[in-house]
């Protein structure tokens, strides 16, 4: 899933009353700063995201039991408070955090990132507070796929009527919602479908 394809698909289900957060401004002027902060080259997909899609300010997406926050352009930087930098002491945090981790957001404090040395690993969500940054999972193959799936889940959960039915049949999506949401997520998420939908018993 390319970023361009994702940005074409998201408006098809986005609530027109909710401001569309992507692509408002070209942030190419930040690329030189970021290239100087990181020792590793920024992959083309990340450069495209910075130029064409990164939000001006933080954007929150509702997840099941959590919130995904995509960072605005000013929070895209090497020093990440709480991960590799202690704001109170203004010093690095000693850990196994890799210098090649490029953070694009977080999920309730768990960093969402790209490993610049291994971009083929896709979009990673690592566990904060686990004692090591080795723990986590790959949530999407590309930035585009991650944005599309995050946006679809957010819009589904923020619908006017509660789409979740929690009863003797389990924790499920309402059949009318499930009939469109699950097929679309199977198409868009591919083999990452369980990471996005396995929380629902009728997925």
C-alpha positions as CSV (number, residue, x, y, z in Angstrom):
1,X,0.0,0.0,0.0
2,X,1.6,3.2,-1.1
3,X,1.1,6.5,0.7
4,X,-0.5,8.0,-2.4
5,X,-3.0,5.2,-2.6
6,X,-3.8,5.5,1.1
7,X,-4.4,9.2,0.8
8,X,-6.8,8.6,-2.0
9,X,-8.8,5.9,-0.1
10,X,-9.0,7.6,3.3
11,X,-11.3,10.5,2.1
12,X,-13.8,7.9,0.8
13,X,-14.8,7.0,4.4
14,X,-13.6,10.0,6.4
15,X,-16.3,11.9,8.2
16,X,-16.6,15.3,6.4
17,X,-17.3,17.0,9.7
18,X,-14.0,16.0,11.1
19,X,-11.0,18.0,9.8
20,X,-8.8,15.9,7.4
21,X,-5.3,15.9,9.0
22,X,-3.1,14.8,6.2
23,X,-1.4,16.8,3.4
24,X,-2.3,20.3,4.6
25,X,1.3,21.6,4.1
26,X,4.5,20.5,2.4
27,X,7.1,20.1,5.2
28,X,10.1,19.6,2.9
29,X,11.9,22.3,4.8
30,X,12.3,19.9,7.7
31,X,14.1,17.2,5.7
32,X,17.5,18.7,6.0
33,X,17.1,19.1,9.8
34,X,16.1,15.4,10.1
35,X,18.8,14.2,7.8
36,X,21.4,16.0,10.0
37,X,19.9,14.6,13.2
38,X,19.9,11.0,12.1
39,X,23.1,9.2,11.0
40,X,21.1,6.8,8.7
41,X,19.6,7.8,5.4
42,X,15.8,8.4,5.5
43,X,14.0,6.0,3.1
44,X,12.1,7.4,0.2
45,X,8.8,6.4,1.7
46,X,9.5,8.5,4.8
47,X,10.7,11.5,2.8
48,X,7.4,11.2,0.8
49,X,5.4,11.2,4.1
50,X,7.2,14.3,5.3
51,X,6.7,16.1,2.1
52,X,3.0,15.2,1.4
53,X,1.2,13.8,4.5
54,X,2.7,14.4,7.9
55,X,0.2,16.5,10.0
56,X,1.0,20.0,11.2
57,X,0.1,19.0,14.7
58,X,-0.5,15.8,16.6
59,X,-3.5,13.7,15.5
60,X,-5.3,11.2,17.7
61,X,-6.9,8.1,16.3
62,X,-9.2,6.0,18.5
63,X,-8.1,2.4,18.8
64,X,-9.8,-0.4,20.7
65,X,-8.9,0.4,24.3
66,X,-6.1,2.8,23.4
67,X,-5.3,5.9,21.4
68,X,-2.9,6.1,18.4
69,X,-1.2,9.5,18.2
70,X,0.5,10.5,15.0
71,X,3.1,13.2,15.7
72,X,3.0,16.6,14.1
73,X,6.0,17.7,12.1
74,X,7.8,19.4,15.1
75,X,7.8,16.2,17.1
76,X,9.6,14.3,14.3
77,X,13.1,14.4,15.7
78,X,16.0,12.3,17.0
79,X,15.6,13.2,20.7
80,X,12.5,11.6,21.9
81,X,11.6,12.3,25.6
82,X,10.9,9.2,27.6
83,X,12.5,6.9,25.0
84,X,16.1,8.1,24.4
85,X,16.1,11.4,26.2
86,X,15.4,12.5,29.8
87,X,13.9,16.0,29.7
88,X,14.4,16.5,33.4
89,X,18.1,15.9,33.4
90,X,18.5,16.9,29.8
91,X,20.6,13.8,29.1
92,X,20.4,10.6,27.1
93,X,18.6,7.6,28.6
94,X,20.9,4.6,28.8
95,X,19.1,1.7,27.1
96,X,19.2,-0.5,24.0
97,X,17.2,2.1,22.1
98,X,18.7,2.1,18.5
99,X,19.9,5.4,17.0
100,X,18.2,4.3,13.8
101,X,14.7,4.4,15.4
102,X,12.6,7.1,13.7
103,X,9.5,7.8,15.8
104,X,6.3,8.9,14.0
105,X,3.9,8.5,16.9
106,X,2.8,6.4,19.9
107,X,0.1,4.2,21.1
108,X,-0.6,5.2,24.7
109,X,3.1,5.7,25.2
110,X,4.3,2.7,23.1
111,X,6.5,4.3,20.3
112,X,5.4,3.8,16.7
113,X,8.5,3.9,14.6
114,X,10.6,2.9,11.5
115,X,14.0,1.4,12.0
116,X,16.0,3.3,9.4
117,X,18.6,0.4,9.3
118,X,15.8,-2.1,8.6
119,X,13.0,-0.3,6.9
120,X,11.7,-3.6,5.4
121,X,10.5,-4.4,8.9
122,X,7.7,-1.9,8.3
123,X,5.9,0.1,11.0
124,X,6.9,-1.1,14.5
125,X,5.0,-0.6,17.7
126,X,7.4,-1.3,20.6
127,X,6.6,-1.9,24.3
128,X,7.5,1.0,26.6
129,X,8.4,-0.1,30.1
130,X,9.3,-3.7,29.1
131,X,12.9,-3.3,30.1
132,X,14.2,-3.6,26.6
133,X,13.2,-2.2,23.2
134,X,13.3,-5.7,21.7
135,X,9.7,-6.3,22.5
136,X,6.9,-5.2,20.1
137,X,5.3,-6.0,16.8
138,X,5.2,-5.0,13.2
139,X,1.8,-3.3,12.6
140,X,2.0,-2.5,8.9
141,X,4.3,-2.9,5.9
142,X,4.3,0.7,5.0
143,X,3.4,4.2,6.3
144,X,0.5,4.2,3.8
145,X,-0.9,1.0,5.1
146,X,-0.6,2.1,8.7
147,X,-2.3,5.4,8.0
148,X,-5.1,3.7,6.1
149,X,-5.8,1.1,8.8
150,X,-5.5,3.5,11.7
151,X,-7.9,5.9,9.9
152,X,-10.4,3.2,9.1
153,X,-10.5,1.9,12.6
154,X,-10.9,5.4,14.0
155,X,-13.8,6.3,11.8
156,X,-15.5,3.0,12.5
157,X,-15.2,3.4,16.3
158,X,-16.2,7.0,16.2
159,X,-19.5,6.4,14.3
160,X,-22.6,8.0,15.7
161,X,-23.9,4.7,17.1
162,X,-21.7,2.4,19.2
163,X,-20.5,-0.3,16.7
164,X,-19.4,-2.7,19.5
165,X,-21.7,-5.4,21.0
166,X,-20.4,-6.9,24.2
167,X,-22.7,-9.7,25.3
168,X,-22.9,-13.5,25.7
169,X,-21.7,-13.9,22.1
170,X,-18.5,-12.1,22.9
171,X,-16.8,-8.8,22.1
172,X,-18.0,-8.2,18.6
173,X,-18.7,-5.6,16.0
174,X,-22.4,-5.0,15.1
175,X,-23.2,-7.1,12.1
176,X,-23.9,-4.1,9.9
177,X,-20.5,-2.6,10.7
178,X,-18.7,-6.0,10.5
179,X,-20.1,-6.6,7.0
180,X,-18.2,-3.7,5.6
181,X,-15.3,-3.2,8.0
182,X,-13.8,-6.7,8.2
183,X,-13.7,-7.2,4.4
184,X,-12.1,-3.8,3.9
185,X,-9.5,-4.5,6.6
186,X,-8.7,-7.9,5.1
187,X,-8.0,-6.1,1.8
188,X,-6.1,-3.2,3.3
189,X,-4.2,-4.8,6.2
190,X,-3.3,-8.0,4.4
191,X,-1.4,-10.4,6.7
192,X,-1.5,-7.7,9.4
193,X,-5.3,-8.2,9.7
194,X,-5.0,-10.1,13.0
195,X,-3.1,-7.2,14.6
196,X,-6.0,-4.9,13.8
197,X,-9.1,-7.1,14.1
198,X,-8.4,-10.1,16.3
199,X,-9.7,-8.3,19.3
200,X,-13.2,-8.8,17.9
201,X,-14.6,-12.3,18.4
202,X,-16.5,-12.1,15.1
203,X,-13.5,-11.1,13.0
